Amino acid sequence: MLVKKLIELKNIYKGRKAIVCGCGQSLNDFYNSEYFKKVNESNIITIGVNDVPKLFDPTHLVITDHVTRFNKSRIDLINNCKSKSVITCVKGWNHPKLVHFELGKRGRLELDDYERVDHHLNSPYTAVNIAYKLGASTIGMIGVDFTDGHFYSPKDGPHNLTRKYLSSINSSYEKIHRQLGNRGVDFYNLSLTSKVTTVPYLDFKNFIEI
């Protein structure tokens, strides 16, 4: 097993576009669109979280939860995915190419600390931080919806964070959008149905073409 440190991947995709992929239902819209095939043609990287390999293998997969929170089928899915690496802050994962980072502080934005990654309640937020650290100059996110259901289970009910934390989540994304902008990095929400309204919407076509 090859284990690297996140700092070893600093700016490896400098100047490129990245799409952070959550597990909301809009990920299906992306996967089934004509633009999904254009992602590879356009040299765009994808950074998925958790169960995204149920649909496709992203360029990199980010896992922030301990392995004990996953059942065997999900553990096997992650450990056997064909992503270039699984980027994680916890021990216990057995993907052949692991990249480790230290978890930073909740709600902080030390974007230029390449050994630690800050967090705020949801894995895609951490993945956006990582996209910046990998060098992306334009970041989109899809499947970060906080609506009912997931791309793999549309009837599994309301997202467990929406009742108490949606306002806080929106505030955190507003702050990271502002901080990325201060560094010359564009950040867009590619989902029309997302409840994250503090990141400006952009459709797939324009994201790929800008």
N, C-alpha and C positions, 0 to 999 in steps of 0.2 A: 504493500500500500504506500502510495506516494502522498506525503503530507507537506503542503507548503504553507507559508504565511501570506496573509492578504497583501502585505506590503510588497511581496515579490511580483504581484500583478499590477502594481501601480502604473496607471496610464498605458496599459497594454493596448487599449482601444482608443488611443488619443485622437480626438477629432471625429469619431464615428458616432452613429446613432445607436441608441439602445432602447428596447421596449421591455419594461418590467411587467411581468404577467402574473396577476393574481388568479384566484380560483372562482371568481364570480362568473355569472352566466354570460357576460359579454365576451368572455374568452372564446366561447363557441362562435360568436359573430366574427371575431378576428380569424379564427382557424378556418371557417367556412367561406371566407371572402376571397375574392380574386387577389387581394393584396398579400395574403399569407405567403403565397409562392414568390412574390416579389421581394419579400424580406431578405432571403438569401441572395437573390440577384442584386439587391441594393447594398449588400455587405452590412446589413443591420444585425446587431447581436440581440439575443433574447435572454432575459434573466428571469427565470420562473421561481415560484415558491411552492413548497409542499407537494401537492398532488398534480401539478402541471404535467408531469410525464405520463399521466393517464391519457392525455390528448396528444402531446408531442414532446420530444426531448429538447428543452431549451439549450442555448449555448452553455449557460451555467445555471445551476439550481441552488437557491438559498434556503437553508433550513435553520431556524432559530429555536425550535423546540427540541427538548430531549427525546431520545429514541423511545423512552418508556411511554410517551404520549401517543404512540402510533401502534396500530395492530400489525400483525405479521405481514399481511398483504401490502400494506402501505410501506412498511420497512423495506420489503423486497423491491417494491417499485422504485424507491429512492436509491437503494444500494446498487441496483442493476441498471439504472438509467444510463443513457449514452451521452449525457452532457459532458463537456470538457472537464468540469469539476463540480463537486458539491461544496459550496462555501458555507461554513457553519461556525458557530461559537460554542458548540457543545461536543462532548466526547460521546462515543458509542456508535457512530456511523461507520460503515465499512465500505463505502464507495472506493474504487481503486485510486481515485484522484481527489483527495480532500484538500481543501484550503481552509485554514483556521484563522479566525479573527477574535479579538477580545471584545466582548459586549461593552459598549460605553454606557452613558447615562440616559435615562428616560427623558425625552423632550429636549435634550441638548442637541446642538448642531455643530460639532467639531468636525466639519466636513474635510478639513485638511489634515486630520490625524489618520494616517494610513494603517495604523495598527489596531485601532478601535473603531467600532461602528455604533453610533447611537441608535436608539429605538423608541418606538411609541406605539405600543399596543398591538401592532399588526406587522406581519412579515414584509409586505410590499414596501412599507416605509423604510425599513432597513435595506431592502433591495435597491431602492432609489439612491440611498446613500452610497451603496456599493457601486452602482452604475457610474456615479460621479468619480469615485476613487479609481475605477478602471479606465477613466479617461473620456467617457462619453461627453460630447458637446451638445447633444440634443437627446432628451429623454422623453419617451412616451410611456404611459401606463394603461393597461387594459385588464379587465377582470378585477379591478379594485372597486367594486360596486357597492358593497354593504346593503344590497337588496336581498330579497328572499332567495334561498337556494344557492347551489353551486353549479358550475358547468357540468359536473358529473352527476349531480343529484338535484334537479331543479325544484323538487317538492320537499326539500328538507327544512323548510321553515325560515323564519327571520334570522338574520345574522345576529349572533349573540352580543356583538359590541354596539349595536345601533341604539338600544334603549337608553343606555347611560352615557355612552362615550362618543356619539357621533359628532357633537359640537367640538369636543376636544380633538378628535381626529381631523376634522376640517381645519381647525386652528393649526395643528401640527403641519399639515400639508401646505397651508398658506405660508407658514414660516420657511419651510424648505424650498418652496417655489421662489420666494423672495431671495433667499440666500444663494440659490443656484443662479438666479438672474444677476445678482451682484458679481458673480464669477463668470458671467458671459455664457451660461448654460441655459438653453431653453428647455422648459418642462411642460408637457401637455398631458391632459387626460383624454384618452382615445375612446372612452366609453360615454355614450349618450345617456345611459341609464344610471350611471354612477351617482351616488349621494355625496361624493367628494366634489363639492361645487367651488372650492377655493383654488383649484388648478384649472386653467382655461382649457376648454374643449377644442380638439382639432381632429378632423376625420382622417382615416387611414391614408387616403389618396394624397392629401396635402402634407401629411407627416412624411411620407416616403419621398415626396418630390421636393420638399424644402431643402 
